[in-house]
Amino acid sequence: MFLDGDAWAAKFREFQTEAWRLETLPQYLMPQEAEEFTAFKEGARFPGPYEDSWIRMVRARSIGRVHIVARPLSDYLRFEFERYYRHQAPAGEDIRILDITERENPLPDVQDFWMFDHSVIVLMHYQPDGKQISRELYEGDPAPFIEYQRIAKNESVPFLEYVRE
């Protein structure tokens, strides 16, 4: 089943204990970010902290992610760190970075996904350039995804620690 619109938004309204994401790409081409991303590449910076619906949700609920990265960071990753992560992490989102620059990727063939309450998995499908194709509700056993989360968390460091170094 493909998720879009309200069916997708409902996943964030309805989860009970945790929403968690694995991000594997160096770039995501999201139409709603295009203007800000262009401005960032031209030197604009984003003051903060700011308050929006995502930050309000982060303050009220358990949300986390691990992003797998390799240096040098892509323009998009630098944008994502500046525009989102540096505001979301202090607000309470458990953002972690798994840097594979000088090591083997412990999750080499795992695609992006969201996991809700350790039971609902949504596979995120992207073109190689980072343009989203679809979101698909996974109907199989969530156990492998729970293990991917365990590995990702154990092999990563908190975002604020990563950027300090």
Stockholm file with secondary structure:
# STOCKHOLM 1.0

chainA/1-165         MFLDGDAWAAKFREFQTEAWRLETLPQYLMPQEAEEFTAFKEGARFPGPYEDSWIRMVRARSIGRVHIVARPLSDYLRFEFERYYRHQAPAGEDIRILDITERENPLPDVQDFWMFDHSVIVLMHYQPDGKQISRELYEGDPAPFIEYQRIAKNESVPFLEYVRE
#=GR chainA/1-165 SS CBCCHHHHHHHHHHCSSCEEEEECCSCCBCGGGHHHHHHHHTTCCCCCCCCCHHHHHHHHSCEEEEEEECSSCCHHHHHHIIIIIHHHHHHTCEEEEEECTTSCCSSTTCCCEEEETTTEEEEEEECTTSBEEEEEEECSCSHHHHHHHHHHHHHCEEHHHHHHC
#=GC SS_cons         CBCCHHHHHHHHHHCSSCEEEEECCSCCBCGGGHHHHHHHHTTCCCCCCCCCHHHHHHHHSCEEEEEEECSSCCHHHHHHIIIIIHHHHHHTCEEEEEECTTSCCSSTTCCCEEEETTTEEEEEEECTTSBEEEEEEECSCSHHHHHHHHHHHHHCEEHHHHHHC
//
